[in-house]
Amino acid sequence: MPIYAYRCSACGHAKDVLQKISDPLLTTCPACAAEAFTKQVTAAGFQLKGSGWYATDFKGGGSSSAAPAPSTPAESPTAAAPAAAAAPSTPCGGSCACH
């Protein structure tokens, strides 16, 4: 359950309250009984540290299989097809140094 910070705008009383998300908001100040108790906007209570989360981080078995690196356009088969089509039609196929 989340902890919410409340503050009374009438007397300044502040209190952290553990309540469900579905619970109604508190409006009555426990210190002065005024109807000025409002929920405050606060920062998250946790931080993620480290280099990041990956798809392979929590898969069972202790295997260290990494995801394949993305291919560069020069390595992809679709990038090689236009280069082959642009080669001159010579007996050597344009792959020798004579052309």
Summary of the structure (lengths in Angstrom):
residues: 99
radius of gyration: 32.1
end to end distance: 73.9
largest distance: 96.7
contacts: 147
relative contact order: 0.13
helix: 12%
strand: 14%
